[in-house]
Amino acid sequence: MNRLAASASAYLREHADNPVDWYPWGEEAFAQALRLDRPLLVSIGYAACHWCHVMARETFADPGIAARQNALVVSVKVDREERPDVDAVYMDAVQQMTGRGGWPMTVFCLPDGRPFHAGTYYPPRDRGGMAGFPRVLEAVAAAWSERRADLRAAAEQLTSALAPAPLPARPGPAAPAAARGVPERAAARLLEGVDPLHGGFGDQPKFPNAPALLFLLGRAAAEPDAGATSSAPRTAAGAVRQALGAMAHGGIHDQVGGGFHRYAVDRAWRIPHFEKMLVDQAQLASLYARAHRVFGGDEERRVALDTIDHGLAELAVPDGGFAASTDADSEGQEGRYFVWTQEQLDRALGREDGSLASRVFGVEAAGTFEGGTTVLHLPRPLAEVAAGLGGSEPELRAAVDRWRARLREVRARRVAPRRDDTRLTGWNALAAIALLDTGLILDRPDHLRMGLETLECLLDRARPGGRLRHLWHPKAPPVDATLADVGALGLGLAAAHQATLDPRWLDDLAWVAEAVLPRYRDRAGVGWFDVPEDHDARLPVRPRSLEDGAVSSGTALATLFAQRAGVLLGRPGLMDAAGAVLDALAATAMRVPLAFGGLLQAHDQAAAGPVTVTLAGGLAGDGAALLAVVRERYRPQVLCLTVPAAVPAGAAVGASAAAAPAEVAPALGVASALVCRGTVCGLPVTGPEALRVQLGAR
């Protein structure tokens, strides 16, 4: 029976023609497992996952294997992007049972959903020391028949281990984390793990780790000699610039089509895993744009714009928002759409330019990838190549831009990877933030407009009936937003307010802070869970993510949002809630900083602020000059508030001024700024230089 064909999920539809009797996640599957007295097989993947496609072709499409699967278990297919809550619980189970994780995920459960055995990819036959899927099926069936009590005991024990431990509350009057040097100590530990040769962290595979790099960028922005130290990898500035340069030059950066692939399989960033995710385009565009604000480099500017104008643009959906991903495969082969040979370059560019392009892009006769093909990358700086050719870098750069445009035209005639048009609330919010970043920092009004439009679309589509959803699609199940969605949307709304200083964005921000976020609260302790209180009861536990993955954890995003919302709305309770999470996880974040980059950003901002700049007298003329001073440096801990010039002291002036101190009143009527650090404020100033002095280095 085909239950997946009408699904909104591209991943589920991929399995609609399997001979496996798949069920989507839901009550029908659980009831059938109970009625037939069989284990549940929960198989989880996503549309852009290469090994998910491999297992689909090799294993789930095999009629003989499917017949045994249908006879022994009730099979449930889950899209990770559609149900991140389900994915989070069972990924934790896989990691606890095997010591590693990944997709496709294969989990065997009791009929009530409690897991007792798990793994990832299984081949159709025993291979390379790996058990084939049929053998695993038969072993599970035998245990179910002969040792069911053991399986139940294992499931009970594992489920107990999966339940998140409460976060410890601050013990009485102990010093808060911000006073214990957490950012400094975590940064020092993080820099110890930098790859001094190729940049980034660790050996291989290499992930961008955008949250950790954003944390280090904030540290670099506070270094008075950031530019001078930007070539030293063991400094915050040097580590960020080295990683960004290495990624920009590597094969992880799509040198033709723009944007970034998911990760590199090698230490030098040359060979990527070819899927492209919206969350990576968003985070890396923001990272490169903000790095340009800190370092002033042309390369950071070019890569940020390239990532938005091409990498993000290819994910734009005509009726609003951005798709989740594009596939790693096309025509059944990984990377086929993206790789080149010398002959293909010659045909596209002509023999002379093709030969020169091969030197620039590192094309080798034997290839660097499968089938003698090469993933284009920049093995040497363009200035060095130009010097070797006796020319200038600007001339060579102009030629490279022409080649890229031509290669895009040629590549567009290839069979493109499939796109997963699922629109995810949190990832779209991060895309909006990236657009606002590039719009403001790189002077792209079109990006600024697109960022605001993305948030408008998100608010319109993702909260039917006033309840925030994880994704929007006419056929999609009504899945509640995750904590990461809530935090990302809140940060997007705060970014929209800071970009426009229009108080209307604070109304939506207040809705997220006061109507949505409380539903995720841990009422017995500190912080929040990943799902609301009235979550899907079929989940064995209520998950809580603490460590970063492709994006900052839900806990980190919610903490960053609570910090900002507390300042912008004048709600000290939100700042207290954020501080409690920082205190609870301070020791862990210092011990394994690479897994807590998002939370460390919140630590850094807590240690430096909050800092507010209240602008009075309007935002034109002298007011615009004051605002420009606030924005001329990267100051993530500084937030702007506004007070209209004509409003007398003590009058109601709207949400954006709710947190503004009364001391701004003497300057009303002229363009002025009041800088406050916590509850301590300076005197109002009316000139850009005086404002610079008050803002200081940070």
C-alpha angles and dihedrals in degrees: 000000000000109000099156104057095089094045121126088224116095088203094055091046089054087066097043093102096046116119085233113108094235125188124194116236106282149096095292092063094047092048091049093051090051093046094048093038093231135134120261117241109206111194115188130188142124139240099258095047113119097199090046088061091047093053090045091055099039104035115014093044092054108104094206094051091043091053091057091043091052091049097048109035143019105246123217122188117204130186109220091211093050096045110027089160092061090043093051094054096047095040087058088051092050092049093048092049100040106020092238140059142205145127140322089046119200117195129174115206144177112261088266092059101257108139124233104166132022146170140151127239118010122188121224091251135022106283138169094351091311120121115241119239095247091056091049091049093051092047092051091047092050092049090048090053100040108023105028094140089058091051091050091050091049091049092049092049093047094046090052089052091049094057107103115247115237115262109247115250120229108276104240118286097353115143113272119249092255089064094053098067094251097156093048095047093044092049091052091051092046093051090055087067097052116121100235093198104046105013129237124070130307130343120289145016093035121212124188092237091200096179092057092046091049089053091052091046089058089052091047092051089060093052110098090209097043092133093050093050097042092103094053109089095202092063123078092244093046094047093051096046093045093050094046092048093047092049092046091053096041134086090255084076109071097235092194107033101029131235128066139290119229100263143326122257092209134059094245096057092241104119115048136195092243105222115113119214127198090224091060095048090050098047096042094047088054092045095051093044093050090045088055088054090053101039104021092223121162092216094058089051094049094048093047092052093042090052092052100037095046113008095045095033093062088060095051113121116214096233094048142294131036134288120244102240152327122240129260090222136063127176087006095298129105113243096357092133094053108042130088143197128210089252092054091050091050092051092048099042106020125258098281097046091038091057092048092045090054089058092049096045099040098246111173127197092236092042130231097242139040120316096015093296127135133222104225114242138149107253092176132031113264091238090059093047091047092050090052090053093048093245138106129270094236090055092049092045091053089051091049090052090053092049093049092051091050094046089051089056092049094044091051088068091061123090102274124221115261118266124223103220094194107133112215120200098220096043092048089051089053089049089053090052090051091051091049090049095051091040093056102031099039097034098245108148089181090060091048091052092047091050092054091044090052091055091047090051091047094051090047096049106029102053109054109172091005095291116120114235131205095227141001128226130129091246098036120117114249096259116175118241117264122235088257089057091050094048095044093048091048091050090048091054091047089051090050090052092048091048094051105016085219108150092213089081089060091064090063091040090054089051091055093045098044106027105028110028095054090062088067097049122127098234092189096051147347129326132358142295125236093247133040125262093261093051128152104301091210090073109101091222139008102256127224120189117206105161124070121249125173084330134022113287121265088250092055094047092047090049093050089047094048089052093053097039090050090058098039095046098035093241109144090182090069091052090049090052090051091048092052091056091048091051093047095052101033096105093046093048091052092048097049105017095165089068094048106046093129094050091046089057086058090047090052093050092046090052092049102039162263092267120178131186112200112201120203131181100045134289100266127093110347090010090058090051090054092049090050089058091055091051100041092087133039103260108159092175094056119092128186126224127183136216120188113240096231097055115102121230113279095022122126106264104174137262097302091061096039090099095038113113123242090241089082090071098087091060096050112124096041132061104271141151132215119200117204128182106198105312095336115095134186126219118286113267129203104194135067095236093052090050091051090054092052094047092049124178094329 
